[in-house]
Every structure is written in structure tokens, then in C-alpha cells.
Amino acid sequence: MTAVALDAFVHDLATKSGEAILPFFRTALGVEDKGGPRGRGFDPVTEADRAAEQVMRRMISTAFPEHGIIGEEFGLERPDAAYVWALDPIDGTKSFISGMPAWGTLIGLLKDGKPVYGMMHQPFIKERFFGDGGTAHYLGPAGKRRLMVRDCGRLEDAILFTTSPLLMEEPDRAAFRAVEDVVRLSRYGGDCYAYCMVAAGLVDLVIETGLKDHDIIALVPVIEGAGGIVTNWEGGSPVKGGRVVAAGSPAVHEAALERLKG
């Protein structure tokens, strides 16, 4: 599979999944509660999530029957394959069911366990953020451009995002506050969009806990392709999810990890 063919296929996945999702957005759709600790007991899923993931799974299975799939709604298929797709049809479901546009479809590809391509697609706003770890690009109403992080030299000058401190266990929340007390500006919300704003050079730091693998795999090549850094709180690979730190500059990343470690 050439880089050009991969890029075209992922854009096609984004288009088709977006067509499955948009008829449900800002409508009186049914919402089910999967339960779970991340959302204080409320973990919603919609028919839009399921419809989009089914579309993408069918397309992948047809084009690449030997590839594996990690999906939020329908689990694992061939997770030990050399190439494995990571799909989160609607990252930010709570924003979705609230009619807010801070959600997106995450499409990632692992090769031998390493993220090699990722895209965040927001079909309502018609924006795409995508990268291969070497470069990253934006495509949307403002045209197409290369994504580049900004070099925020100090944690004290940084803009920090997290989805919500309420999603964190108390010890992690206390560690997060140790960073939040220092930064210039702290904002909540955004889900996958916050990571894309790191790649776009508008946000300097994202700190999260309780992520699943499909929440982060697609975002790693985008941020790294824009020149940023994504690790877990220990400075290792974020691919398994859990506690994640994404930063635009090494200085901010290092300073955040030091404070998180306490």
C-alpha cells in the first residue's frame, strides 16, 4: 500500500463515515448508556456511532481483509495483524448528543504496533486533520495547509486543555492541578479537537486520563507530524491509552511531566 493510496483510502473512510453520522446530529436520536467510570457513570453511545463504525469496518474488510481492527463499538478483529486500524466513530459523544460540534471521527493505523497514520474528521464543520508522523496537514473551509506546533518555551506561558478534571480519579486530579496552577490559561472540553489544536499551534498542552487505545492512536501521527510530542504520564508510549500528555514543545512536555510526577 503506497502512501498515496493510504491517504486516499483514509479520506474515503472519513467521507463515508461522515455521511453515516450527519443525519443523526442535532436530531432527537436515541442515546444508550454503556456505563463506566470515565463519565461518572454515564457513557453514552448512539446509533450514529454504530452506523459509522460499521461502514468503516466493511470498507476495511473489503479492501484489506488481512488487516486487524480496533473499534470502540464492535471490539477487536485480528488485533495481532501487522496492520491494525483503530476506529473511534464519534470521539466526544457527550458533545455530539448536546449539539456541540467539539467531536470528531478518529481513524488510525498501526504497523507492528506503532501509529503510522491518523486522521480526525469533523464532518459537520468539514475539517480534517491528518498526518503520518513525519508531516501533518489541515483540510477544511480555510483550504489546505501544513500543521505546525508552536514552540511555547515555558509551562507558565502555555495554554492547557483537558476534557474535564471530573473524569480523573482524585490522585490524578491533584496532579493535574499542579500543572493547571502554573499555566497561563486552562480550558475544559474539546476531546479530540484539543489535540488537533496542539498540532495547529493554538494549544500547547493536553493532559488526560482514562483514555482507551482508540481514543489516542489516530492523534499520535497528527501531533508528531506537526512537530509535537505525545506520551503517557511516565514518558512512554501512549498507544495503550490511559494517562496521556500531548505537547507542542519539549520544554512544556518535560515541565508538565515533572509536575504530574509530583
Beta strands, then each sheet from edge to edge (+ up, - down):
strand 1: 31-33
strand 2: 44-46
strand 3: 68-71
strand 4: 75-77
strand 5: 83-91
strand 6: 104-111
strand 7: 114-122
strand 8: 127-131
strand 9: 136-140
strand 10: 143-146
strand 11: 159-162
strand 12: 185-188
strand 13: 205-211
strand 14: 229-232
strand 15: 242-247
sheet 1: 1+ 2-
sheet 2: 4+ 3- 5- 6+ 7- 8+ 9- 10+
sheet 3: 12+ 11+ 13+ 15- 14+
end
